[in-house]
Amino acid sequence: MHFSMLSAGRRFHNATPSGASLEVFGQATNDFNDLLFDLYDGRGRPATRAARALVEHLINLCDVLADANLAERYLAHRALTPLIEAEAEVGLSLLKGREQKAEEHRLKSQARRHRQEAQEAIAKYGPGFRRSWTERNLYDRSRQYGHERFYHYYRLSSQVLHGASGGAKESIREIDGRHVHRSGSALALLPSAYAEGVRAFKIILQAMADATPLVDATEAMKLCDALLTAWPFYRKAVLKVDRALWPASAPVGPFAVLAVSRSGKRRWFCHEPELGLIVEAHPPDADQMTEVQRKNVDLLAANIADDMFADSDQWITIVVANVTVNPRPGAPWINAAAILVPDSFGRRLARPRPTDPAELPQVLRSCGVNWLPPEMPSR
């Protein structure tokens, strides 16, 4: 596929006098390559962004091929890019010394060279030209060329691009009455990006071929058809993997662990059960525990007797659910087994009972000696 696109692209460049259409096509080819890599790697969000860009490239290409004035306008907007880059000063504050001064000089010189050209373009096309090269919205433009169907996917994919709440739809699910946020590849986004991105690029190839009769892009378009034929199989496989990756029950979030030594010294830890790691933490803030919870923790800690410790024990640990503790700065994350050692004797600190058990999580009523309860604390 890559060779066919490259071959067609080189022939378009030799046979097409329109700089605007070649610029649009060049960007579309790069985004299509990115889409294929993202589909292969299972990267749903990047694939969605690439497919969305292909929809916009398609409409841009239709514009510049249909109207020479629009093609001129498209190319004229390039003069504003150096000014925008100079104003953005991306990374300038991260540089130091001569390197920073050199980059600052480059940006200023670049803006100075293009300022007059940019001002002339703005004077010619109006103040709105600063914002966008085109005056019309994408919906009206897509309707003009009969591509309004793509606009619906463009709106859908914009949810991801703009970080709207709907953009997280495939990464959030309610399980056991809790909202589970899944990180990593958004696999459920892949099928729509695949279908719409490939369809848009095939039409881009057809539009370039129609505008350049000397170039035959049949092979590249046939490969697009082959990709679309394979789409149902890809969709089925991806959604099967996506379903398998969602947990059957809500995973346990990080929770607090109080370790009490033989001398009565207390140390707080933050435990990440999903990762099997634990780190020393600051004690919970006053507002993180209810008064009853605090009294119950104090009561349990005060009733830890010396004979509850085995010879090898350094701590007795109490798991406290629904309490947030923050790791101490610089403290290393270590294997949780270093603190929460399984208890071979099955010992539990069951008495004295809390003064108000209803206020305390069940897991706190079943604290143990270097022991992590089998029932995970709810959040």
C-alpha positions as CSV (number, residue, x, y, z in Angstrom):
1,M,0.0,0.0,0.0
2,H,2.8,2.4,0.9
3,F,4.6,1.8,-2.4
4,S,1.4,2.4,-4.4
5,M,0.7,5.6,-2.6
6,L,4.3,6.8,-3.0
7,S,4.2,5.9,-6.7
8,A,0.9,7.7,-7.3
9,G,2.0,10.7,-5.3
10,R,5.2,11.1,-7.3
11,R,3.3,11.0,-10.6
12,F,0.8,13.5,-9.3
13,H,3.7,15.9,-8.4
14,N,5.1,15.6,-11.9
15,A,1.7,16.0,-13.7
16,T,-0.2,18.5,-11.5
17,P,0.5,22.2,-11.8
18,S,-1.7,23.1,-8.8
19,G,0.5,23.8,-5.7
20,A,-2.6,23.9,-3.5
21,S,-3.9,20.4,-4.4
22,L,-0.4,18.9,-4.0
23,E,0.0,20.4,-0.6
24,V,-3.4,19.0,0.5
25,F,-2.6,15.6,-1.0
26,G,0.9,15.5,0.6
27,Q,-0.6,16.1,4.0
28,A,-3.4,13.5,3.4
29,T,-0.8,10.9,2.4
30,N,1.1,11.4,5.6
31,D,-2.0,11.2,7.7
32,F,-3.2,8.1,5.9
33,N,0.2,6.5,6.6
34,D,-0.3,7.4,10.3
35,L,-3.8,6.0,10.2
36,L,-2.5,2.6,8.9
37,F,0.3,2.5,11.6
38,D,-2.2,3.4,14.3
39,L,-4.7,0.7,13.1
40,Y,-1.9,-1.8,13.2
41,D,-0.8,-0.8,16.7
42,G,-4.3,-0.6,18.1
43,R,-4.0,3.1,18.9
44,G,-7.7,4.2,18.8
45,R,-7.3,7.9,19.8
46,P,-4.4,8.7,17.4
47,A,-6.3,6.8,14.6
48,T,-9.4,8.9,15.2
49,R,-7.4,12.1,14.9
50,A,-5.8,10.9,11.7
51,A,-9.1,9.8,10.2
52,R,-10.7,13.2,11.2
53,A,-7.8,15.0,9.4
54,L,-8.4,12.9,6.3
55,V,-12.1,14.1,6.2
56,E,-10.9,17.7,6.4
57,H,-8.2,17.1,3.7
58,L,-10.9,15.7,1.4
59,I,-13.1,18.8,1.7
60,N,-10.1,21.1,1.4
61,L,-9.0,19.2,-1.8
62,C,-12.5,19.6,-3.2
63,D,-12.3,23.3,-2.6
64,V,-8.9,24.0,-4.2
65,L,-9.7,21.8,-7.2
66,A,-13.1,23.4,-7.8
67,D,-12.0,27.1,-7.5
68,A,-8.7,28.7,-8.5
69,N,-9.5,31.6,-6.1
70,L,-9.8,29.2,-3.2
71,A,-6.6,27.5,-4.2
72,E,-4.9,30.9,-4.1
73,R,-6.5,31.7,-0.8
74,Y,-5.3,28.3,0.6
75,L,-1.7,29.0,-0.3
76,A,-1.8,32.6,0.9
77,H,-2.6,31.5,4.4
78,R,0.9,29.9,4.6
79,A,2.3,33.4,5.2
80,L,0.6,33.6,8.6
81,T,2.3,30.4,9.9
82,P,5.7,32.0,10.7
83,L,3.9,34.8,12.7
84,I,1.8,32.3,14.6
85,E,5.0,30.3,15.4
86,A,6.8,33.3,16.6
87,E,3.9,34.3,18.9
88,A,3.7,30.8,20.3
89,E,7.4,30.7,21.2
90,V,7.1,26.9,21.7
91,G,9.9,25.6,24.0
92,L,11.7,28.9,24.1
93,S,11.6,29.1,27.9
94,L,13.1,25.6,28.1
95,L,16.3,26.7,26.3
96,K,19.2,28.5,27.9
97,G,22.0,30.8,27.0
98,R,23.1,31.0,23.4
99,E,20.7,28.3,22.3
100,Q,17.8,30.3,23.6
101,K,19.0,33.6,22.1
102,A,19.6,31.8,18.7
103,E,16.0,30.4,18.7
104,E,14.6,33.8,19.7
105,H,16.5,35.5,16.9
106,R,15.3,32.8,14.4
107,L,11.6,33.3,15.4
108,K,11.8,37.1,15.2
109,S,13.6,37.1,11.9
110,Q,11.1,34.6,10.4
111,A,8.2,36.8,11.5
112,R,9.8,39.9,10.2
113,R,10.4,38.3,6.7
114,H,6.8,37.2,6.4
115,R,5.0,40.1,8.2
116,Q,4.3,42.2,5.1
117,E,3.1,39.2,3.1
118,A,0.8,38.2,5.9
119,Q,-0.5,41.7,6.3
120,E,-1.2,41.9,2.6
121,A,-3.1,38.6,2.7
122,I,-5.2,39.8,5.7
123,A,-5.9,43.1,3.9
124,K,-7.0,41.1,0.8
125,Y,-9.2,38.5,2.5
126,G,-10.3,40.2,5.6
127,P,-9.7,40.0,9.4
128,G,-11.3,36.5,9.5
129,F,-8.3,35.2,7.5
130,R,-6.3,35.3,10.7
131,R,-8.4,32.5,12.1
132,S,-8.9,30.3,9.0
133,W,-8.0,30.2,5.4
134,T,-11.7,29.4,4.5
135,E,-14.7,31.6,5.2
136,R,-17.3,28.8,5.3
137,N,-17.9,26.0,7.8
138,L,-17.1,22.4,7.1
139,Y,-20.7,21.3,7.0
140,D,-21.7,23.7,4.2
141,R,-18.6,22.8,2.3
142,S,-19.1,19.1,2.7
143,R,-22.7,19.4,1.5
144,Q,-21.6,21.3,-1.6
145,Y,-19.5,18.3,-2.7
146,G,-21.9,15.6,-1.6
147,H,-19.8,14.5,1.3
148,E,-22.0,15.5,4.2
149,R,-22.0,11.8,5.4
150,F,-18.3,12.4,6.3
151,Y,-19.3,15.4,8.3
152,H,-21.1,13.3,10.9
153,Y,-18.0,11.3,11.5
154,Y,-16.0,14.6,11.7
155,R,-18.3,15.7,14.5
156,L,-18.0,12.4,16.3
157,S,-14.2,12.4,16.1
158,S,-14.1,16.0,17.2
159,Q,-15.3,14.8,20.6
160,V,-11.9,13.0,20.9
161,L,-9.8,15.8,19.4
162,H,-11.3,18.5,21.6
163,G,-11.3,16.5,24.8
164,A,-15.1,16.6,25.1
165,S,-16.9,14.4,27.6
166,G,-18.1,12.2,24.8
167,G,-14.5,11.6,23.6
168,A,-13.9,9.5,26.7
169,K,-17.0,7.3,26.0
170,E,-15.0,4.2,25.0
171,S,-12.6,4.5,28.0
172,I,-15.2,4.8,30.8
173,R,-17.6,2.1,31.8
174,E,-19.8,1.6,34.9
175,I,-19.0,-1.6,36.7
176,D,-20.3,-2.6,40.1
177,G,-21.9,0.8,40.4
178,R,-18.6,2.6,39.9
179,H,-17.1,4.5,36.9
180,V,-14.1,2.6,35.8
181,H,-11.6,4.7,33.7
182,R,-9.4,2.5,31.5
183,S,-6.1,3.8,30.3
184,G,-4.2,2.7,27.2
185,S,-5.5,2.0,23.7
186,A,-9.1,3.0,23.0
187,L,-9.8,-0.1,20.9
188,A,-13.4,0.6,20.3
189,L,-12.6,3.8,18.4
190,L,-10.5,1.9,15.8
191,P,-13.3,0.5,13.5
192,S,-14.9,3.8,12.7
193,A,-11.5,5.5,12.2
194,Y,-10.6,2.6,9.8
195,A,-13.8,2.8,7.8
196,E,-14.1,6.5,7.4
197,G,-10.4,7.2,7.1
198,V,-9.9,4.7,4.3
199,R,-13.1,5.8,2.5
200,A,-12.0,9.4,2.6
201,F,-8.5,8.7,1.3
202,K,-9.9,6.6,-1.6
203,I,-12.0,9.6,-2.6
204,I,-9.0,11.9,-2.3
205,L,-7.1,9.6,-4.7
206,Q,-10.0,9.6,-7.1
207,A,-10.3,13.4,-7.0
208,M,-6.6,13.8,-7.7
209,A,-6.8,11.3,-10.6
210,D,-9.8,13.1,-12.1
211,A,-8.0,16.4,-11.9
212,T,-4.9,14.8,-13.4
213,P,-6.0,12.5,-16.3
214,L,-2.4,11.5,-17.1
215,V,-2.0,9.8,-13.7
216,D,-3.5,6.4,-13.1
217,A,-4.2,5.8,-9.4
218,T,-6.2,2.6,-10.0
219,E,-3.8,0.3,-8.1
220,A,-3.8,2.5,-4.9
221,M,-7.7,2.8,-5.0
222,K,-8.0,-1.0,-5.4
223,L,-5.9,-1.5,-2.3
224,C,-8.2,0.9,-0.5
225,D,-11.1,-1.3,-1.6
226,A,-9.2,-4.4,-0.2
227,L,-8.8,-2.6,3.1
228,L,-12.6,-1.9,3.2
229,T,-13.3,-5.5,2.3
230,A,-11.2,-6.6,5.3
231,W,-12.9,-4.1,7.6
232,P,-15.6,-6.4,9.1
233,F,-13.0,-8.9,10.1
234,Y,-10.8,-6.2,11.7
235,R,-13.9,-4.8,13.5
236,K,-14.9,-8.2,14.9
237,A,-11.4,-9.0,16.1
238,V,-10.8,-5.6,17.7
239,L,-14.1,-5.5,19.5
240,K,-13.5,-9.0,20.8
241,V,-10.2,-7.9,22.3
242,D,-11.8,-4.7,23.7
243,R,-14.5,-6.7,25.5
244,A,-11.9,-9.1,27.0
245,L,-9.8,-6.2,28.3
246,W,-12.6,-4.8,30.4
247,P,-12.6,-6.2,33.9
248,A,-15.5,-8.3,35.2
249,S,-15.5,-6.4,38.4
250,A,-14.4,-2.9,39.3
251,P,-10.7,-2.7,40.1
252,V,-9.6,-1.6,43.5
253,G,-8.2,1.9,43.7
254,P,-5.3,3.0,45.9
255,F,-6.0,3.0,49.6
256,A,-4.3,3.8,52.9
257,V,-2.5,1.4,55.2
258,L,-1.5,2.1,58.7
259,A,1.5,0.2,60.1
260,V,2.0,0.1,63.9
261,S,5.3,-1.1,65.3
262,R,6.0,-2.9,68.6
263,S,6.8,0.4,70.2
264,G,3.5,1.9,69.0
265,K,5.1,4.1,66.3
266,R,2.7,4.7,63.4
267,R,3.6,5.0,59.7
268,W,1.2,5.5,56.9
269,F,1.5,4.0,53.4
270,C,-0.3,4.3,50.1
271,H,-1.0,0.9,48.5
272,E,-1.6,0.4,44.8
273,P,-3.2,-3.1,44.8
274,E,-3.5,-3.3,41.0
275,L,0.3,-2.7,40.7
276,G,1.4,-4.6,43.8
277,L,3.3,-1.5,45.1
278,I,3.3,0.5,48.3
279,V,5.0,3.8,49.3
280,E,5.4,5.7,52.5
281,A,2.8,8.5,52.8
282,H,1.8,11.5,54.8
283,P,-0.8,10.9,57.4
284,P,-4.3,11.6,56.1
285,D,-5.6,15.1,56.5
286,A,-8.1,15.9,59.2
287,D,-11.0,16.0,56.7
288,Q,-10.1,12.7,55.1
289,M,-11.3,10.6,58.0
290,T,-14.6,10.9,60.0
291,E,-14.3,11.3,63.7
292,V,-15.7,7.8,64.2
293,Q,-13.1,6.4,61.8
294,R,-10.3,8.1,63.6
295,K,-11.5,6.9,67.0
296,N,-11.8,3.3,65.7
297,V,-8.3,3.4,64.2
298,D,-6.9,4.7,67.5
299,L,-8.8,2.1,69.4
300,L,-7.5,-0.8,67.2
301,A,-3.9,0.5,67.3
302,A,-4.0,1.0,71.1
303,N,-5.1,-2.6,71.6
304,I,-2.3,-4.2,69.6
305,A,-0.4,-6.3,72.1
306,D,3.2,-7.5,72.0
307,D,2.2,-11.1,71.8
308,M,0.5,-10.5,68.6
309,F,3.8,-10.1,66.9
310,A,5.8,-13.1,65.5
311,D,9.5,-13.0,66.0
312,S,10.0,-11.8,62.4
313,D,7.2,-9.2,62.5
314,Q,8.1,-5.5,62.6
315,W,4.6,-4.1,62.0
316,I,1.0,-4.9,62.3
317,T,-0.9,-3.4,59.4
318,I,-4.4,-2.0,59.3
319,V,-6.0,-1.4,55.9
320,V,-8.1,1.7,55.9
321,A,-10.6,2.0,53.0
322,N,-12.0,5.2,51.6
323,V,-9.1,7.3,52.9
324,T,-6.7,9.1,50.7
325,V,-3.0,9.5,51.7
326,N,-0.4,11.3,49.6
327,P,3.1,9.7,49.1
328,R,6.0,11.4,50.7
329,P,8.1,13.3,48.2
330,G,11.0,11.2,47.0
331,A,9.8,8.1,48.8
332,P,10.4,5.0,46.7
333,W,7.6,2.7,45.6
334,I,8.4,-0.9,46.7
335,N,6.9,-4.3,46.5
336,A,3.8,-4.4,48.7
337,A,4.9,-7.8,50.1
338,A,7.7,-5.9,51.9
339,I,5.0,-4.4,54.2
340,L,2.0,-6.6,53.6
341,V,3.4,-10.0,54.2
342,P,0.9,-12.9,54.0
343,D,0.3,-14.3,57.5
344,S,0.9,-18.1,57.6
345,F,-0.9,-18.4,60.9
346,G,-4.2,-16.7,59.8
347,R,-4.1,-14.3,62.8
348,R,-6.5,-11.4,62.8
349,L,-7.0,-8.6,65.2
350,A,-10.7,-9.1,65.7
351,R,-11.2,-7.4,69.1
352,P,-12.0,-5.0,70.4
353,R,-14.8,-4.2,68.1
354,P,-15.1,-0.6,66.8
355,T,-17.5,1.6,68.8
356,D,-19.6,2.1,65.7
357,P,-18.9,-0.6,63.1
358,A,-21.5,0.9,60.7
359,E,-19.2,3.9,60.2
360,L,-16.1,1.9,59.5
361,P,-15.4,-0.1,56.3
362,Q,-15.6,-3.8,56.6
363,V,-12.0,-4.3,55.8
364,L,-10.9,-2.3,58.8
365,R,-12.9,-4.6,61.1
366,S,-10.7,-7.5,59.7
367,C,-7.2,-6.1,60.0
368,G,-4.4,-8.5,60.4
369,V,-0.7,-9.0,61.3
370,N,1.2,-8.2,58.1
371,W,-1.8,-9.4,56.3
372,L,-3.9,-8.0,53.4
373,P,-7.5,-9.0,53.7
374,P,-8.9,-11.2,50.9
375,E,-11.9,-8.8,50.5
376,M,-10.7,-5.7,48.8
377,P,-11.9,-2.4,50.3
378,S,-14.7,-0.7,48.3
379,R,-14.4,2.9,47.3
